[in-house]
Amino acid sequence: MLFTPEPLAPTLDSARRVLKQYYGYDTFRPMQESIISNIMSGKDTVVLMPTGGGKSVCFQVPAVVQEGVCVVVSPLIALMKDQVEALKANGIPAEYINSSVGQSEQTSIASDCLNGYLKLLYVSPEKLVSPGFLQFLQRLRISMFAIDEAHCISSWGHDFRPEYTQLRVLREQFPQVPIIALTATADRLTQRDIQQQLRMHEPEVFLSSFDRPNLNLIVRPGQNRVGSIVEFVTARPSESGIIYCLSRKQCETLAQKLKEKGVRANHYHAGMTPNQRASVQEGFLRDDLQVIVATIAFGMGIDKSNVRWVIHYNLPKNIEGYYQEIGRGGRDGAPATAILFYSFADVMSLRDMLTKDADPRLSQLSLTKLERMQQFAEAASCRRKILLNYFGETLEKDCGNCDICRNPPTTFDGTELAQKALSAVVRMRERAPIGLLIDVLRGMRNQAILQGGYEQIKTYGAGRDLPYLDWYSYIHQMLNDGLLYIAYEEGYSLKITEVGKLVLQGQRQLPMKKFQPAEKAEKQPRGKKAASAASAPTDAAGQLFERLRQLRKRLADEQNVPPYVIFTDTTLQEMAAERPVSRTAMLAIGGVGMKKFENYGEVFIKAILEFGGAPNPSDAAEDDEDEMPGPAKPRRTREAGDTHETTLQLHRAGLSIDEIAERRNLAASTIRAHIETLYAKGQSIRLDEFLSQGEYAEITTARAQLGGEPQLRDLFDHLREKYDYFKLRLAGLYQKRLKS
């Protein structure tokens, strides 16, 4: 099919039109607009953005706007297939060429490229540098090269792939074509190496926030992992999830245990045939499988948007890999859970594995990164702060959405202790690794100290009152809190950050957590059994969402595509809440572009009408638990009124939403819907329990910036996914109450 849109100049206005027409969104997410503007100016660009942050849009939109074809280098066949299917579903002509594509099909795709019919061509790095392919590219008008998963090019990164190093040929053979490098995980050293390896010309670097506030971070002790996982999964029969294991045997054993409990699960690892792996991944993408139990061979760049939880059966090798893997949960912006099971035995197994590396330099690098991962697991401070600080980003306040924030340990004023360590780092000219720094603080006399003359500095022996393990813990807390960072390329020496300088100069206090040996540390309390999650949704929006989800699955099976290619879960949730029954209303839903409306709009409107049509405009927050399908809305029953009254009484008794849900054996989402309905009807609700004045002010400001009555999805995106839909709705209801 020919690509025949109206001619578009490469401007931000045309980019916004493309976003609305093909993707169904009115506004770009934070930073996307600046990145697109930079790309359209023809400059090399580095994009560091977390999984689910919208990296693909950054090069796909300018590819549509600009003349020529965008060549996308992608490491996995499955990833190419997913992204190309999604682009085609949006009405954007794209194809991929790799080892899975036959020669006749490759010839046809090449012809489409030469004739200007394609806007994006995905290729593997092996295919890109193969004999003859570069010569073929010379015949094309290329708008840009987009290097996805760019961290694979750096040997300092966590997923180095030798074939990526050959991509430097792009600059040699196409010196005038801009190069766009994109990744979700790269520390300072890897970022710099990406630019050097690709021979980029003074690239503009866009570092988006790595924060994923919708991810609930949890670390649990390694005892009884299997039982805990089985309990967690069986309580969530409608939620998709991924479990990562270190060994193939663990994958197979755990998958079998879940199958025995009636869970639609399967394993995935490198010991399976390519066809077996493809079949399992396809089943997961199409929602035929609920759970994948896999080694890290599974999932890089996977586009499945509705993964609700990710579990690590074992400790990952490094923070980059861990962050990328948990990033596969909650890509749609809805809440998701990341659980890590930790035991010191995992650390020892990984150390044995990593020390077998033939390259001592890489072996030492891997061990150092493993130590940081271990410290994350043993941390006594906000886990999200640790992750963000690792990537060079500072979070001023604790996140409130990790196990440590919900159950904080005892702290003490560690400012003086930190100043001793920071002073020693400065006096050692920021050249010492952790072990040597601790030896200096403890007043040890060894060859390294004497050769460096460190026994002469003022802080030598200033911390001899503390044992080695205590100092080791406190220095890692300083790393996690962003006072120090490790310069891997300079012998793993410690460097002071701007935050560290403030603490050293006494301009900032530093609360620290008391060191506690791992074997004596208090175990994390096991989460409450989420029985309510297993129950069927009882509110009208939940019931409609399930109907729309089943409709989406049927259509996806008929068209042989993954369900999320049709619509994401968040789009269906917005449909269920807003119940659009006209063309204009449907196109206002986030994720519904022109092409998707043409293909699916009428059938989804029909399903909404059959369910009961649009909600009563005067009672938009009503959840109507007793509402039945059909054109006529039946009278509310006494039972439905009672259920709201029961929630109100329990709320007034001081119970939280989760406690009410557990007491009533209902989903927390149902209780939140009750709260919205009760507040909309004028009942007295402790609103500050759910929405602070600061949050209300920020949401109200965002509404004013968007103008009019913005859709929830637009508001959600404008606020960088900071607040969930519950808070957004409550803020709107509170604003209406103030005006009335």
Secondary structure, 3 states (H helix, E strand, C coil): CCCCCCCCCCCHHHHHHHHHHHHCCCCCCCCHHHHHHHHHCCCCEEEECCCCCCHHHHHHHHHHHCCCEEEEECCCHHHHHHHHHHHHHCCCCEEEECCCCCHHHHHHHHHHHHCCCCCEEEECHHHHCCCCHHHHHHCCCEEEEEECCHHHHCCCCCCCCHHHHHHHHHHHHCCCCCEEEEECCCCHHHHHHHHHHCCCCCCEEEECCCCCCCEEEEEEECCCHHHHHHHHHHCCCCCEEEEECCCHHHHHHHHHHHHHCCCCEEEECCCCCHHHHHHHHHHHHCCCCCEEEECCCCCCCCCCCCEEEEEECCCCCCHHHHHHHHCCCCCCCCCEEEEEEECHHHHHHHHHHHCCCCCHHHHHHHHHHHHHHHHHHHCCCCHHHHHHHHCCCCCCCCCCCEHHHHCCCCEEECHHHHHHHHHHHHHCCCCCCHHHHHHHHCCCCCHHHHHHCHHHCCCCCCCCCCCHHHHHHHHHHHHHCCCEEEEHHHCCEEEECHHHHHHHCCCCCCEEECCCCCCCCCCCCCCCCCHHHHCCCCCHHHHHHHHHHHHHHHHHHHHCCCHHHHCCHHHHHHHHHHCCCCHHHHHCCCCCCHHHHHHHHHHHHHHHHHHCCCCCHHHCCCCCCCCCCCCCCCCCCHHHHHHHHHHHHHHHCCCCHHHHHHHHCCCHHHHHHHHHHHHHCCCCCCHHHCCCHHHHHHHHHHHHHHCCCCCHHHHHHHCCCCCCHHHHHHHHHHHHHHHC
